[in-house]
Amino acid sequence: MLSIINQQTTSKSEKYRRHLSNVLLVIYFLVIFEGVLRKWVLPSFSSAIYFIKDPIVIYVLIVSLRFGFFSKNLISIYFIFVATTFFLVVTAFLLNNPEAFIIYGYGIRNYLLYFPLVFVASKVLKLEDVYRFARLTLYSAIPICILVFIQYTSGPDAFINKGIGDDDFIFMIAEGVVRPYGTFTFTSGHVLYVSACFAFLVAAIFEKQMYAAIFSKNHLLFVTTGAAVAIMLFLTGSRSIYAYSAITLLMACLVAVTKKSRRNISALAFLAIALTSSILVFLTTDSYEILVERNQSAIRSEGSPIARAFSSLYTFTDSIDTAPLWGHGIGSGTNAASAILRSSRDQGAGFLLAEDEWSRIVLEMGLPVGMIFILFRILLLLWLFLKSLNTLKKFSNGVPLILLGFLAPILFNGVMTMQGTTLAFGVLFSCLVLAACKNPKTHIKNATGQTT
């Protein structure tokens, strides 16, 4: 009798696990395609659509709590400490400034709402779910590539390049040439999407099982998808996309060096040939000249991209002397706060406090609490790296490390507390890295019904 009850409980738990994995895939689908609704279909409801994922995330967390899907480890315990500290500080701010509850609520959402999904992932997501996310990402690359090409060749006033507002500013690569947004409402979202495509593509090249799950030995589909990703890479007009790609390739090299299998060496050689060929073709196009012009313009206005990237590691120290001990208030450095406070009497602390992530966190939360949150993200990244490296050594599976190549700059100091798309990509790919750490051989056995 007891065994029957346990079997029923297990069956119900597995049913909800599968359900939640589907829900997480829906959230990811919305991350990629909600911009279509916000820009072209329902622009009047753009702000409401932006928050459409939040109740779904809350639902996932509630169901996970009900069925015990939360993982308990040192990182999750530290996050509970972070959340408790944040709520105490925010409560004190609310008592002193209750009219700012919308800004503080938005800040809590950016800092604390999505990250618990990471501690659900290891029990909810399985290796086959990683393949489902990869299929959605890579299959959508072909139609989105066509959209991007049309945006790139259309003028800034074209409907296809419409932002989320009638007066929304459109970023340009050069005069008359826009930076394509794809399905997103801003260029950064499209950059992250294309970088994610590249990471999944590289992972599939290295991992035979992943390649089969995505392309089903349809090599024409693989070539078409690869071409679509390459075209989008070259048409983004973004310098940061090459940084994401370089780190992903660095992780791929680490996989090949650590596990010197014939497939890994062959995959690395194939990547080198494919990338070299793509770059040589790109060098013959007008897009290359436009990108060179964009890069020179950016260097004149912003400085070297390498120097700018490294400066984000120490710029926050300039904010230490100016930031209040407990900061200006959570969420006060976001664009949403700027929009809300634009007509208020006290606008100073509500405007964008800093462009880089760490400076804004320190200015919003103060040095003591801000560093607690920054340390959480660094520890989470280190934990994911160690698990991914162990998976490579134990199961010869390099997928987690390759995906981590894309994730690392986002999780380390990407603007996750500022931009919702960056937050979603960072959290969801943290979940996918954990799921990819599962034993591939167990997945094969489960698929053939040999084990339970």
Secondary structure, 3 states (H helix, E strand, C coil): CHHHHHHHHHHHHHHHHHHHHHHHHHHHHHHHHHHHHHHHHCHHHHHHHHCCHHHHHHHHHHHHHHHCCCCCCHHHHHHHHHHHHHHHHHHHHHHHCHHHHHHHHHHHHHHHHCHHHHHHHHHHCCHHHHHHHHHHHHHCHHHHHHHHHHHHHCCCCCHHHCCCCCCCCCCEEECCEECCCCCCCCHHHHHHHHHHHHHHHHHHHHCHHHHHHHHCCCHHHHHHHHHHHHHHHHHCCCCHHHHHHHHHHHHHHHHHHHCCCHHHHHHHHHHHHHHHHHHHHHCCCHHHHHHHHHHHHHHHHHCCHHHHHHHCCCHHHHHCCCCCCCCCCCCCCCHHHHHHHCCCCCCHHHCCCCCCHHHHHHHHHHHHHHHHHHHHHHHHHHHHHHHHHHHHHHHCCCHHHHHHHHHHHHHHHCCCCCCHHHHHHHHHHHHHHHHHCCCHHHHHHHHHCCCC
